[in-house]
Amino acid sequence: ADLFRSTLHPVEKALNDANMDKGSIHDVVLVGGSTRIPKVQSLLQNFFGGKTLNFSINPDEAVAYGAAVQ
């Protein structure tokens, strides 16, 4: 359980670095292969107050897509 919970540390750090509150997040887009793990999805959904996770982008292609748009 601790290993899974540690996956939230980068999320918390990103929010802190951006001076944002998790309540101000509109969409949670998952990127990377490990986001396919149901336990990780559940932890993220709970962390963001039950917000529905966005699966509209292939998690393996999301970073490349973002770089192309940038």
Backbone as ProteinMPNN parsed JSONL, in Angstrom:
{"seq_chain_A": "ADLFRSTLHPVEKALNDANMDKGSIHDVVLVGGSTRIPKVQSLLQNFFGGKTLNFSINPDEAVAYGAAVQ", "coords_chain_A": {"N_chain_A": [[0.824, -1.2, 0.0], [1.977, 1.236, 0.74], [3.806, 1.664, -1.299], [2.138, 2.159, -3.484], [0.857, 4.478, -2.554], [2.994, 6.213, -2.585], [3.102, 6.974, -5.184], [1.618, 9.219, -5.387], [3.171, 11.306, -4.519], [4.719, 12.767, -6.539], [2.571, 14.064, -7.766], [1.527, 15.671, -5.721], [3.784, 17.286, -5.334], [3.967, 18.579, -7.818], [1.612, 20.095, -7.752], [2.166, 21.731, -5.515], [4.502, 23.061, -6.428], [3.396, 24.535, -8.484], [1.826, 26.223, -7.095], [-0.856, 25.538, -6.695], [-4.113, 24.352, -5.812], [-5.593, 21.182, -5.27], [-8.296, 21.24, -5.729], [-8.629, 23.072, -7.726], [-8.148, 21.838, -10.084], [-9.276, 20.896, -13.224], [-9.377, 18.78, -15.127], [-8.158, 15.475, -15.0], [-5.671, 13.975, -16.518], [-4.317, 10.983, -17.471], [-1.005, 9.786, -17.85], [1.511, 7.645, -19.187], [2.485, 4.21, -18.789], [2.022, 2.99, -16.264], [-0.262, 4.129, -15.335], [-2.322, 2.606, -16.107], [-2.842, 0.791, -14.181], [-5.271, -0.377, -12.05], [-5.329, 0.217, -9.24], [-3.704, 2.482, -9.014], [-5.216, 4.262, -10.528], [-7.501, 4.392, -8.912], [-6.436, 5.522, -6.534], [-5.664, 8.056, -7.51], [-8.131, 9.082, -8.336], [-9.484, 9.214, -5.882], [-7.761, 10.988, -4.546], [-8.23, 13.341, -5.928], [-10.768, 13.976, -5.079], [-12.825, 12.284, -6.02], [-13.16, 12.951, -8.627], [-13.825, 12.349, -12.07], [-11.619, 10.478, -14.03], [-9.728, 11.34, -16.923], [-9.705, 9.582, -19.815], [-9.326, 10.003, -22.481], [-7.069, 10.297, -24.005], [-4.453, 8.315, -25.254], [-2.445, 6.798, -22.868], [0.212, 6.119, -23.378], [0.929, 7.678, -25.498], [0.526, 10.289, -24.807], [2.522, 12.078, -23.788], [4.2, 12.46, -26.004], [2.339, 13.578, -27.731], [1.719, 15.965, -26.377], [4.226, 17.221, -26.512], [4.422, 17.592, -29.253], [2.33, 19.381, -29.724], [3.201, 21.531, -28.242]], "CA_chain_A": [[0.0, 0.0, 0.0], [2.846, 2.413, 0.79], [4.389, 1.854, -2.626], [1.127, 2.817, -4.307], [0.649, 5.84, -2.054], [4.134, 7.05, -2.971], [2.878, 7.484, -6.538], [0.967, 10.526, -5.274], [4.144, 12.339, -4.166], [4.971, 13.699, -7.653], [1.358, 14.855, -8.004], [1.514, 16.697, -4.679], [4.889, 18.209, -5.602], [3.592, 19.4, -8.973], [0.622, 21.069, -7.286], [2.864, 22.699, -4.665], [5.387, 23.875, -7.268], [2.553, 25.427, -9.286], [0.987, 26.987, -6.161], [-2.247, 25.214, -7.014], [-4.853, 23.466, -4.928], [-6.168, 20.107, -6.082], [-9.657, 21.617, -6.069], [-8.638, 23.922, -8.92], [-7.869, 21.0, -11.247], [-10.5, 20.606, -13.972], [-9.273, 17.461, -15.749], [-7.024, 14.641, -14.622], [-5.3, 13.176, -17.685], [-3.304, 10.016, -17.072], [0.045, 9.528, -18.835], [2.446, 6.596, -18.795], [1.919, 2.868, -18.702], [1.586, 2.59, -14.923], [-1.591, 4.678, -15.061], [-3.313, 1.574, -16.444], [-3.036, -0.037, -12.993], [-6.505, 0.064, -11.389], [-5.06, 0.788, -7.912], [-3.201, 3.842, -9.246], [-6.383, 5.039, -10.954], [-8.346, 4.589, -7.733], [-5.767, 6.487, -5.661], [-5.75, 9.383, -8.122], [-9.52, 9.536, -8.296], [-9.754, 9.59, -4.494], [-6.951, 12.17, -4.237], [-8.891, 14.497, -6.528], [-12.136, 14.109, -4.58], [-13.789, 11.509, -6.787], [-13.255, 13.478, -9.999], [-13.684, 11.343, -13.115], [-10.34, 10.553, -14.724], [-9.854, 11.518, -18.367], [-9.048, 8.513, -20.558], [-9.51, 10.283, -23.904], [-5.767, 10.265, -24.67], [-3.688, 7.103, -24.991], [-1.417, 7.162, -21.892], [1.553, 5.923, -23.927], [1.175, 8.685, -26.526], [0.18, 11.615, -24.304], [3.693, 12.951, -23.679], [4.606, 12.805, -27.369], [1.31, 14.477, -28.256], [1.93, 17.263, -25.742], [5.447, 17.809, -27.06], [4.123, 18.01, -30.622], [1.475, 20.563, -29.634], [4.033, 22.597, -27.692]], "C_chain_A": [[0.864, 1.259, 0.0], [3.473, 2.71, -0.564], [3.398, 2.572, -3.542], [0.907, 4.257, -3.861], [1.787, 6.768, -2.463], [3.992, 7.579, -4.394], [2.203, 8.854, -6.512], [1.96, 11.643, -4.965], [4.472, 13.271, -5.33], [3.765, 14.591, -7.971], [1.29, 15.997, -6.999], [2.607, 17.735, -4.923], [4.555, 19.135, -6.771], [2.582, 20.472, -8.57], [1.284, 22.146, -6.43], [3.746, 23.626, -5.489], [4.608, 24.892, -8.095], [1.685, 26.333, -8.421], [-0.493, 26.794, -6.458], [-2.819, 24.287, -5.953], [-5.498, 22.391, -5.789], [-7.616, 20.384, -6.467], [-9.747, 22.47, -7.326], [-8.333, 23.145, -10.2], [-9.185, 20.636, -11.928], [-10.502, 19.204, -14.564], [-8.028, 16.757, -15.246], [-6.762, 13.704, -15.794], [-4.145, 12.27, -17.278], [-2.304, 9.8, -18.199], [0.994, 8.468, -18.298], [1.75, 5.273, -18.563], [1.393, 2.487, -17.337], [0.218, 3.153, -14.566], [-2.692, 3.711, -15.471], [-3.613, 0.67, -15.25], [-4.266, 0.475, -12.243], [-6.276, 0.709, -10.018], [-4.549, 2.221, -8.041], [-4.354, 4.752, -9.662], [-7.275, 5.374, -9.763], [-7.737, 5.623, -6.784], [-5.877, 7.902, -6.213], [-7.167, 9.935, -8.068], [-9.894, 9.972, -6.881], [-9.005, 10.862, -4.11], [-7.625, 13.435, -4.754], [-10.383, 14.544, -6.204], [-13.184, 13.394, -5.398], [-13.978, 11.984, -8.213], [-13.033, 12.348, -11.004], [-12.365, 11.551, -13.848], [-10.569, 10.601, -16.228], [-9.032, 10.456, -19.09], [-9.097, 8.76, -22.066], [-8.205, 10.245, -24.699], [-5.059, 8.975, -24.286], [-2.541, 7.455, -24.043], [0.009, 7.002, -22.41], [1.924, 7.003, -24.938], [1.011, 10.115, -26.021], [1.377, 12.558, -24.25], [4.157, 13.386, -25.061], [3.614, 13.78, -27.992], [1.498, 15.882, -27.689], [3.158, 17.973, -26.279], [5.208, 18.321, -28.478], [3.28, 19.279, -30.629], [2.283, 21.765, -29.17], [4.871, 23.196, -28.792]], "O_chain_A": [[0.528, 2.241, -0.662], [3.65, 3.871, -0.932], [3.772, 3.48, -4.283], [0.784, 5.155, -4.693], [1.578, 7.964, -2.664], [4.681, 8.525, -4.774], [2.219, 9.569, -7.514], [1.629, 12.817, -5.132], [4.501, 14.484, -5.126], [3.927, 15.735, -8.395], [1.031, 17.144, -7.365], [2.38, 18.931, -4.738], [4.83, 20.334, -6.717], [2.685, 21.622, -8.998], [1.001, 23.333, -6.593], [3.742, 24.838, -5.278], [5.105, 25.983, -8.374], [0.897, 27.122, -8.942], [-1.275, 27.745, -6.471], [-2.095, 23.542, -5.292], [-5.906, 22.663, -6.918], [-8.112, 19.815, -7.439], [-10.816, 22.583, -7.926], [-8.266, 23.732, -11.28], [-10.102, 20.126, -11.283], [-11.518, 18.511, -14.51], [-6.974, 17.372, -15.086], [-7.519, 12.765, -16.038], [-3.116, 12.743, -16.797], [-2.688, 9.648, -19.359], [1.248, 8.403, -17.095], [0.578, 5.224, -18.19], [0.42, 1.739, -17.239], [-0.401, 2.706, -13.599], [-3.868, 3.965, -15.212], [-4.544, -0.134, -15.305], [-4.301, 1.639, -11.842], [-6.973, 1.663, -9.673], [-4.929, 3.083, -7.249], [-4.451, 5.887, -9.195], [-7.745, 6.504, -9.626], [-8.443, 6.501, -6.287], [-6.153, 8.842, -5.468], [-7.372, 11.116, -7.787], [-10.554, 10.996, -6.705], [-9.556, 11.721, -3.421], [-7.595, 14.475, -4.096], [-11.17, 15.093, -6.975], [-14.326, 13.849, -5.468], [-14.847, 11.488, -8.931], [-12.162, 11.499, -10.813], [-12.036, 12.671, -14.241], [-11.496, 9.976, -16.743], [-7.805, 10.436, -18.987], [-8.928, 7.824, -22.848], [-8.229, 10.168, -25.927], [-5.065, 8.585, -23.118], [-1.733, 8.325, -24.369], [0.919, 7.678, -21.93], [3.106, 7.219, -25.206], [1.328, 11.06, -26.744], [1.258, 13.723, -24.629], [4.473, 14.557, -25.268], [4.011, 14.705, -28.701], [1.442, 16.868, -28.423], [3.14, 19.187, -26.481], [5.735, 19.366, -28.859], [3.499, 20.161, -31.459], [2.078, 22.882, -29.644], [5.649, 24.117, -28.543]]}, "name": "protein", "num_of_chains": 1, "seq": "ADLFRSTLHPVEKALNDANMDKGSIHDVVLVGGSTRIPKVQSLLQNFFGGKTLNFSINPDEAVAYGAAVQ"}
